[in-house]
Structure formats: structure tokens, C-alpha cells
Amino acid sequence: SAYHPAGGVDGVPAYRLVLSKGASFLYRVLVSWRIHTWTAMYRAYRREVTQNVPTTSDGYLVMAELLVNAVRAGYRVAEFPTVLHVRRFGQSKARIARIIGDHLRFQAALIGRIVTRSDRHLRRAR
């Protein structure tokens, strides 16, 4: 987790940090404040999580979707601080506009689920 208080970044372009930290902030608001980095490309999962937690997306979004769905299913998350370094070799195949759109659509769906769940609770309370 580069955005963990004990983590860091080294040489990463500002535009990339704004996009990634912005997405992580929105996931923190929507899902859990305890997790700092939602857009990391490297994570370790127990086999049980990957077998039992559903995902429907592909590409870069699947990393955030798997984490969101695991948290919502009640799995425990441990974050370890690390340093995110700028790419030293090769070029990224990431298409920034597509990735941003994917995250925003997924976050909008999360908002829809939260609102729907809140509406159900309000109707039951009446």
C-alpha cells in the first residue's frame, strides 16, 4: 500500500497520483476508511477469497472490484506499507480514460447499492 501512512511514492507522475489517490479516496468513502490503497496492482489473497468472491469486470478494474467485494463479504484485509516507484522499463499498456470510466461506473453502481439498501432499511423502520 503506497498510500498507507508509512508507505510512499518515488518519481510517479503527478497526474497519475491524482487519479489513483482520487479513486482510492472515493472507495474509502464508499466502502471502508481502513484501507488506504484501492487501486494497487499487486495483492496477495487467500485462495478462499478468490474462489468465493465474485467479480464481473476484466482489465485493471478487477483488482479494485475483488477488494471491494471481499470487504463487503466480511473478509479481513491487512495492508502493508510499500513504496510505489515510477516504471523503469517498458511502457504501460493502460488506457487512462477507459480505466477512469470503469472505476467511475463501478463506484456509481456501489452508490446505487448503498442507496437501495438505505431505502430498504427506511421502509422497514416505518
Wavefront OBJ file of the C-alpha trace (Angstrom):
o trace
v 0.000 0.000 0.000
v 1.763 3.093 -1.241
v -0.863 5.397 0.290
v -0.580 3.807 3.728
v 0.769 6.401 6.213
v 4.092 4.516 6.316
v 4.174 3.979 2.516
v 5.303 6.336 -0.198
v 5.804 7.120 -3.862
v 9.003 7.740 -5.812
v 9.054 9.522 -9.142
v 5.434 8.774 -10.060
v 3.927 11.487 -12.310
v 1.586 13.888 -10.507
v -1.363 13.221 -12.870
v -1.171 9.507 -12.080
v -1.127 10.153 -8.343
v -4.126 12.475 -8.582
v -6.133 9.852 -10.466
v -5.115 6.937 -8.261
v -5.447 8.776 -4.946
v -8.788 10.220 -6.099
v -10.129 6.763 -6.926
v -8.828 5.349 -3.640
v -10.431 8.228 -1.727
v -13.810 7.505 -3.313
v -13.514 3.797 -2.449
v -12.600 4.760 1.131
v -15.761 6.874 1.357
v -17.964 4.214 -0.232
v -16.540 1.032 1.294
v -14.015 1.349 4.140
v -11.848 4.098 5.596
v -9.452 1.484 6.972
v -7.979 0.666 3.548
v -5.696 3.295 2.027
v -4.861 1.937 -1.435
v -7.691 0.502 -3.533
v -6.013 0.737 -6.945
v -2.870 -1.317 -6.257
v -1.901 -3.791 -8.957
v -0.267 -6.263 -6.609
v -2.052 -8.029 -3.788
v -1.968 -11.415 -2.139
v -5.260 -13.186 -1.452
v -6.090 -16.421 0.248
v -7.404 -18.967 -2.233
v -10.779 -18.970 -0.437
v -11.264 -15.287 -1.285
v -10.556 -15.653 -4.994
v -12.778 -18.734 -5.184
v -15.725 -17.279 -3.255
v -15.774 -13.568 -4.064
v -17.471 -12.789 -7.388
v -16.046 -10.419 -9.980
v -17.516 -9.447 -13.319
v -15.011 -6.974 -14.708
v -11.769 -7.519 -16.515
v -8.697 -5.396 -17.003
v -7.441 -3.047 -14.318
v -10.798 -2.655 -12.566
v -10.873 -6.280 -11.409
v -8.265 -5.509 -8.725
v -10.479 -2.909 -7.050
v -13.648 -4.953 -7.632
v -12.194 -8.034 -5.946
v -11.082 -5.986 -2.934
v -14.430 -4.149 -2.656
v -16.420 -7.366 -2.884
v -14.131 -9.147 -0.383
v -14.549 -6.331 2.148
v -18.311 -6.276 1.626
v -18.385 -10.065 2.137
v -16.675 -9.630 5.509
v -13.155 -10.784 4.719
v -10.310 -9.260 6.745
v -7.781 -7.055 4.947
v -4.214 -6.427 6.082
v -2.360 -3.599 4.367
v 1.400 -3.395 4.317
v 3.191 -0.137 3.520
v 5.388 -0.087 0.438
v 6.908 2.428 -1.962
v 5.451 2.815 -5.450
v 8.244 3.570 -7.925
v 7.944 5.004 -11.402
v 8.211 2.442 -14.212
v 11.864 1.952 -15.167
v 11.495 -0.273 -18.225
v 8.926 -0.586 -20.987
v 5.685 1.286 -21.450
v 2.364 0.917 -19.716
v -0.496 -0.536 -21.747
v -3.002 1.232 -19.505
v -5.612 3.358 -21.259
v -6.229 6.076 -18.682
v -9.608 7.305 -19.992
v -11.009 3.752 -20.081
v -9.726 2.962 -16.578
v -11.205 6.175 -15.164
v -14.561 5.415 -16.800
v -14.520 1.837 -15.486
v -13.856 2.985 -11.921
v -16.488 5.717 -12.074
v -19.136 3.308 -13.389
v -18.282 0.778 -10.688
v -18.356 3.468 -7.980
v -21.716 4.712 -9.261
v -23.045 1.144 -9.001
v -21.744 0.993 -5.417
v -23.601 4.220 -4.630
v -26.736 2.697 -6.135
v -26.395 -0.374 -3.902
v -25.851 1.797 -0.821
v -28.900 3.959 -1.611
v -31.075 0.930 -2.342
v -30.020 -0.733 0.913
v -30.709 2.507 2.855
v -34.156 2.789 1.244
v -34.981 -0.779 2.302
v -33.962 -0.029 5.884
v -36.068 3.132 5.933
v -39.117 1.286 4.606
v -38.739 -1.426 7.249
v -38.492 1.187 10.026
v -41.857 2.746 9.127
l 1 2 3 4 5 6 7 8 9 10 11 12 13 14 15 16 17 18 19 20 21 22 23 24 25 26 27 28 29 30 31 32 33 34 35 36 37 38 39 40 41 42 43 44 45 46 47 48 49 50 51 52 53 54 55 56 57 58 59 60 61 62 63 64 65 66 67 68 69 70 71 72 73 74 75 76 77 78 79 80 81 82 83 84 85 86 87 88 89 90 91 92 93 94 95 96 97 98 99 100 101 102 103 104 105 106 107 108 109 110 111 112 113 114 115 116 117 118 119 120 121 122 123 124 125 126
